[in-house]
């Protein structure tokens, strides 16, 4: 399934954990790896120019500033390129020592933009990156570079939050909502479980309280004339008897499908049918079971063309501490 993997790094602790995760997964698929580091020489040059008005008077001569710009630009470009190459060479050595084929790339530019362009221009079928880099803050679950990449790319993206739990004894959990993306995620989860000899489970969530909240709100605002056109009591009984109970049956059907597809591949799929808001209910289940990996589709059943990522998938990325594979389109 995964033969060509892109691994963006920056030599931070989360980045080193990502290399470990890439080695583990790469061995399972016999994948080739490309380590990528992006350095921002031009950004430093622009920052240096912005500081020029604040230099001591003797350094503000136009001739001296032009010479300083040239010297500083060459020094920064050469120095940052050298550092960047050191990062990717070290990471490449680690992956090669794990028995994997690996090359490296060091590219100047804006970090997330270069990663997105590299992912689009080459035949990678998986991106593995850390949830954070050097900019990790105490209260942050997802770094800005990772967030921008996962929102933009349309390829499978594995976000590493805790590499230590990625092992063959762990559980892969896949979230289903009946959308095409979620069934794509199911197939990816099953392939991962087969390649890595892991357990797999499926979860789906339906919300039986949603319509009750809507009807309660309507009762507070509809006029008598409007209520004669839209009989609330009748509609509420209809929703209770048909829609809410039907939602449960439909959700159960997704799980039965997962069990059937898993059995066809020789895998037993455990299932979890939950009530509530999808991302919130799944967060509680993740806290309880602590799987090694959560697999989600990039979008859900309410996908629109203007959306870059589904709200439940994004909320899980932002709020969960579990490693997450976002299955691309």
C-alpha angles and dihedrals in degrees: 000000000000114000104147118039129186115209115189112198141174102184093253119135092260088050092054089050088053091056089054091050091048091052091051095048095038092058090054092057102026087238129176115235134213117194113205131191123181119205125192108218094150091051090057091047091054090048090052091053091051089057095053096091088059096052119113111276095253091060096051096081107124093231093050093046092052090051092047091050092053093045094044092046093052092045094049094045093049095041097047092044090052092049091046093051090049090055096051095040091055092048091048091053090052093052093044090052086057088060097259131132108242140172130179139222130197113193132177117228147069107333105229093035093054091047091052092047093047091049091051098045099050132055096256115149096187137033119201117191140154120259086234142022131188091317095067113144128196096251098037123107097177128031122227096245093051091045093052093046096050091047092051109038123077097206129093109283124193113202113202115212100150115016092177093075094052103105140122091261092061135096129249113210122195125196117220131193102159095263123129090245092055092052088048086053089051092055091048091050091051092048090050092049091051095046095044098034093238136146119257134204135178129217132191130178132205127185113223092171097059097085093044090057091048094050092047089054092048092052089059096053111027116103120227089256092052091047090055089057094041107034102206099195093052092046092047092052090048092052092047095048099038117013104037094042089042091054090058092050092048091049090049088052091059090055093047088053090052091051091049095048090046093050090052087060095044095257130126110222117203113209137212123195110193137181125221140043105343102233093040095049091046091050089056091049092049090052090051099045102026097205122196093239141013118206120201137167115249090239135024137215092290095057117150128188092249094056119098095190136002116263095233093049091048093047090052090050091050099041108030126081091205123109107256134203112202107202111221127227 
